[in-house]
Amino acid sequence: MQRPEVKVMTPERVELVFTLAGIGTRALAFLIDRLIILGVYVLFALAAWGLWYALPARLHDVLIGVMVILAFFTPFLYHIGCEYSTSGQTVGKRCQRIRVVRRDGRPVTFAAAAVRNVLRVVDGFPVGYLAGVVVMLIDPKARRVGDLAAGTMVVLDNRRLQLAPLPAGTPWEDAGTSGGTVEAAPPASAAVTVRLPRRHVTFVLHGELPPGWEDTLRALVKRRRQLAPAIWRDRVREAWEATLALPGVALLRPPDERPLTPREQAQLLRALVRAVRKQARAKRRRRRTG
């Protein structure tokens, strides 16, 4: 049975295709997270047992109050902290290879993670997450009450990028033009697209990199710890500008997006090299099998 998919179009005309996570997969992830939280409770109990005998009797009521507060807030802090700090994944979700994303495909924000997890209280009503399961069965995107309120959805961690046709006149930052418009719509199959996490920025390559360019970029990224920070930033900036000046290279981003830092530029260059090599290996396999 094929899982339902959701297609999201970003402002850079990059189509993100997400496969929705099923109830069973989410339930297994939830069970793993509950086991981890249970382990934390055991540590709290051991700590409380030791402190009970170490503290004077007048502080026992305070100790009980602190432990009750910790026990109440631990599940919320665990889910919110993990989903925000790891781009929508708790330990259970990582084991099941699923993640939380916003409805536009972008990484979950702190506010969204907080809303969807605080509303677990509503999803758990009256018992066994019955309300949440019923809403998931009704909603076409399998969202529970918390997801509907936070504008999020849970998807498999196998996102695919597809470059949608770029109509003439679409603003973009093109190589050698310092901004301009798309004069033609290059075929999507000829493009390598790399998207920077947490930023609405997409690096697009049509064609191939010059010979030796991949090795140069890869060596530069690896030398970060060997060079002084100022020198490394200068080298990255030079490589970034030189790469953007290559034929068939474009950086797509909204006009109000802040400039990329040297570290983000290096991340995109490294991801570009990996994507190009992956594409080259796929081509070699197709030639051998063909």
C-alpha positions as CSV (number, residue, x, y, z in Angstrom):
1,M,0.0,0.0,0.0
2,Q,1.5,3.3,-1.1
3,R,1.7,6.0,1.6
4,P,0.0,9.3,0.9
5,E,2.3,12.2,-0.2
6,V,2.1,15.9,0.2
7,K,3.7,18.3,-2.3
8,V,4.8,21.8,-1.2
9,M,6.1,24.5,-3.5
10,T,8.7,26.9,-1.9
11,P,9.1,30.5,-3.0
12,E,12.2,29.5,-5.0
13,R,10.0,27.2,-7.2
14,V,11.4,24.1,-5.6
15,E,8.9,21.4,-5.1
16,L,9.3,19.4,-1.9
17,V,7.6,16.0,-1.9
18,F,6.8,14.5,1.6
19,T,5.5,11.1,2.5
20,L,3.1,11.2,5.4
21,A,4.0,9.1,8.4
22,G,1.4,6.5,9.3
23,I,-0.3,6.1,12.7
24,G,1.6,2.9,13.4
25,T,5.0,4.4,12.8
26,R,4.1,7.4,15.0
27,A,2.8,5.1,17.7
28,L,6.1,3.2,17.8
29,A,8.1,6.4,17.9
30,F,5.9,7.6,20.8
31,L,6.4,4.3,22.6
32,I,10.2,4.7,22.3
33,D,10.0,8.3,23.6
34,R,7.8,7.1,26.5
35,L,10.4,4.5,27.5
36,I,13.1,7.2,27.5
37,I,10.9,9.5,29.7
38,L,10.3,6.5,32.0
39,G,14.0,6.1,32.3
40,V,14.3,9.8,33.3
41,Y,11.6,9.2,36.0
42,V,13.6,6.3,37.4
43,L,16.6,8.6,37.7
44,F,14.5,11.2,39.4
45,A,13.2,8.5,41.8
46,L,16.7,7.4,42.7
47,A,17.8,11.0,43.2
48,A,14.8,11.7,45.4
49,W,15.4,8.6,47.4
50,G,19.0,9.7,48.1
51,L,18.0,13.3,49.0
52,W,15.2,12.1,51.3
53,Y,17.7,10.7,53.7
54,A,20.3,13.4,53.1
55,L,18.0,16.4,53.7
56,P,16.4,17.3,57.1
57,A,12.8,16.4,57.6
58,R,11.5,19.9,57.2
59,L,12.6,19.9,53.6
60,H,10.8,16.7,52.6
61,D,7.7,18.5,51.5
62,V,9.8,20.8,49.3
63,L,11.5,17.8,47.8
64,I,8.2,16.1,47.0
65,G,6.9,19.4,45.4
66,V,10.0,19.7,43.2
67,M,9.8,16.1,42.1
68,V,6.1,16.5,41.2
69,I,6.9,19.6,39.1
70,L,9.8,17.8,37.4
71,A,7.6,14.8,36.6
72,F,4.9,17.0,35.1
73,F,7.1,19.1,32.9
74,T,9.6,16.4,31.8
75,P,7.5,15.1,28.8
76,F,6.8,18.6,27.5
77,L,10.4,19.7,27.9
78,Y,11.7,16.5,26.2
79,H,9.4,16.7,23.2
80,I,9.7,20.4,22.7
81,G,13.5,20.5,23.2
82,C,14.2,17.6,20.9
83,E,11.8,18.7,18.1
84,Y,13.2,22.3,18.1
85,S,16.9,21.5,18.4
86,T,17.0,18.5,16.0
87,S,14.7,19.9,13.2
88,G,11.6,18.0,14.3
89,Q,12.9,14.7,15.6
90,T,12.8,13.1,19.0
91,V,14.8,10.0,19.7
92,G,11.8,7.9,18.9
93,K,11.1,9.7,15.6
94,R,14.7,9.4,14.6
95,C,14.6,5.6,15.2
96,Q,11.5,5.4,13.0
97,R,12.9,7.9,10.5
98,I,10.1,10.4,10.7
99,R,10.1,14.1,11.6
100,V,7.9,17.1,12.2
101,V,7.8,19.8,9.7
102,R,5.6,22.9,9.1
103,R,2.9,22.7,6.5
104,D,5.1,24.6,4.1
105,G,7.9,22.0,4.5
106,R,10.2,24.3,6.5
107,P,11.7,23.1,9.8
108,V,9.6,23.4,12.9
109,T,9.9,26.5,15.0
110,F,10.0,26.7,18.8
111,A,6.5,28.1,18.9
112,A,5.2,25.3,16.7
113,A,6.9,22.6,18.7
114,A,5.6,24.1,21.9
115,V,2.0,24.4,20.7
116,R,1.8,20.8,19.2
117,N,3.2,19.3,22.4
118,V,1.3,21.3,25.0
119,L,-1.9,20.2,23.2
120,R,-1.0,16.6,23.8
121,V,-3.2,17.0,26.8
122,V,-6.2,17.5,24.4
123,D,-5.1,14.7,22.1
124,G,-4.9,12.3,25.1
125,F,-8.5,12.9,26.0
126,P,-10.2,10.9,27.4
127,V,-7.7,8.1,27.5
128,G,-5.0,6.5,25.3
129,Y,-4.8,9.4,22.8
130,L,-8.2,8.5,21.6
131,A,-9.1,12.1,20.5
132,G,-5.8,12.4,18.7
133,V,-6.2,9.1,16.8
134,V,-9.8,10.0,15.7
135,V,-8.7,13.3,14.4
136,M,-5.7,11.7,12.6
137,L,-8.1,9.2,10.9
138,I,-10.3,12.1,9.7
139,D,-7.7,14.5,8.6
140,P,-6.3,13.8,5.1
141,K,-2.7,14.7,6.3
142,A,-3.0,12.5,9.4
143,R,-2.6,15.4,11.8
144,R,-3.7,15.4,15.4
145,V,-5.2,18.3,17.2
146,G,-1.7,19.6,18.2
147,D,-0.6,19.5,14.5
148,L,-3.7,21.4,13.3
149,A,-3.2,24.1,15.9
150,A,0.6,24.4,15.3
151,G,0.4,24.2,11.5
152,T,2.7,21.1,11.4
153,M,2.6,17.5,10.0
154,V,4.7,14.4,10.6
155,V,6.4,12.9,7.5
156,L,8.9,10.2,6.7
157,D,12.5,11.4,6.7
158,N,13.0,10.8,3.0
159,R,12.2,14.2,1.5
160,R,12.8,14.5,-2.2
161,L,13.6,17.7,-4.0
162,Q,12.3,18.5,-7.5
163,L,13.0,21.6,-9.4
164,A,9.8,22.9,-10.8
165,P,9.7,24.9,-14.1
166,L,10.8,28.5,-13.6
167,P,8.6,30.7,-15.7
168,A,10.2,33.7,-17.5
169,G,10.4,36.8,-15.3
170,T,10.8,34.9,-12.0
171,P,13.3,36.9,-9.8
172,W,16.4,35.1,-8.9
173,E,20.1,35.7,-8.1
174,D,21.9,34.6,-11.2
175,A,25.6,34.0,-11.8
176,G,27.3,37.1,-13.2
177,T,24.2,39.3,-13.1
178,S,23.9,40.2,-9.4
179,G,20.2,39.5,-9.6
180,G,17.9,39.4,-12.5
181,T,15.1,37.3,-14.0
182,V,14.8,33.8,-15.4
183,E,15.0,34.1,-19.2
184,A,14.1,30.4,-19.8
185,A,12.8,27.4,-17.9
186,P,15.6,24.8,-17.8
187,P,14.5,21.1,-17.6
188,A,14.1,19.9,-14.0
189,S,15.8,16.6,-14.8
190,A,19.0,18.4,-15.6
191,A,19.4,20.1,-12.3
192,V,21.1,19.4,-9.0
193,T,19.4,21.1,-6.2
194,V,20.7,21.6,-2.7
195,R,18.6,23.3,0.1
196,L,20.1,24.8,3.2
197,P,18.4,23.6,6.4
198,R,16.5,26.3,8.4
199,R,17.0,28.8,5.5
200,H,14.7,29.3,2.4
201,V,17.8,29.2,0.1
202,T,18.3,26.7,-2.7
203,F,21.5,26.2,-4.7
204,V,20.9,25.0,-8.3
205,L,23.4,23.5,-10.8
206,H,22.4,22.8,-14.4
207,G,25.1,20.8,-16.1
208,E,28.4,19.7,-14.6
209,L,31.2,21.2,-12.5
210,P,34.6,21.9,-14.2
211,P,37.2,19.1,-13.8
212,G,38.8,19.2,-10.4
213,W,36.3,21.7,-9.0
214,E,34.8,19.1,-6.7
215,D,38.2,18.2,-5.2
216,T,39.0,21.8,-4.7
217,L,35.8,22.5,-2.8
218,R,36.0,19.4,-0.7
219,A,39.6,20.2,0.3
220,L,38.6,23.7,1.3
221,V,35.8,22.5,3.5
222,K,38.1,20.0,5.2
223,R,40.8,22.6,5.9
224,R,38.5,24.6,8.3
225,R,40.4,23.4,11.4
226,Q,43.8,24.0,9.8
227,L,43.4,27.6,8.8
228,A,42.9,30.7,10.9
229,P,39.2,31.7,11.0
230,A,39.7,34.9,9.1
231,I,41.8,33.2,6.3
232,W,39.2,30.4,6.1
233,R,36.3,32.8,5.7
234,D,38.2,34.6,2.9
235,R,38.9,31.3,1.1
236,V,35.3,30.2,1.4
237,R,34.0,33.6,0.1
238,E,36.4,33.3,-2.9
239,A,35.3,29.8,-3.6
240,W,31.6,30.7,-3.2
241,E,31.9,33.7,-5.6
242,A,33.9,31.6,-8.1
243,T,31.3,28.8,-8.0
244,L,28.4,31.3,-8.5
245,A,30.3,32.6,-11.5
246,L,30.2,29.2,-13.2
247,P,27.8,28.6,-16.1
248,G,24.6,27.0,-15.1
249,V,24.8,27.9,-11.4
250,A,22.1,29.9,-9.6
251,L,21.2,30.8,-6.0
252,L,17.5,31.0,-5.5
253,R,16.2,32.9,-2.4
254,P,13.5,35.3,-1.4
255,P,14.5,39.0,-1.6
256,D,14.2,39.5,2.1
257,E,16.4,36.6,3.1
258,R,19.5,37.6,5.0
259,P,22.9,37.0,3.3
260,L,24.6,33.7,3.8
261,T,27.4,33.4,6.4
262,P,30.7,31.8,5.4
263,R,29.7,28.7,7.4
264,E,26.4,28.4,5.5
265,Q,28.3,29.0,2.2
266,A,30.6,26.1,3.1
267,Q,27.6,23.9,4.0
268,L,26.1,24.5,0.6
269,L,29.4,23.9,-1.2
270,R,29.9,20.6,0.7
271,A,26.3,19.5,0.0
272,L,26.8,20.4,-3.7
273,V,29.8,18.2,-4.0
274,R,28.0,15.3,-2.4
275,A,24.9,15.8,-4.7
276,V,27.1,16.0,-7.8
277,R,29.0,12.8,-6.9
278,K,25.8,11.0,-6.1
279,Q,24.4,12.0,-9.4
280,A,27.6,10.8,-11.2
281,R,27.4,7.4,-9.4
282,A,23.8,7.0,-10.5
283,K,24.7,7.8,-14.1
284,R,27.5,5.2,-14.0
285,R,25.1,2.6,-12.6
286,R,22.5,3.3,-15.3
287,R,25.2,3.0,-18.1
288,R,26.3,-0.4,-16.6
289,T,22.8,-1.8,-16.3
290,G,21.8,-0.3,-19.7
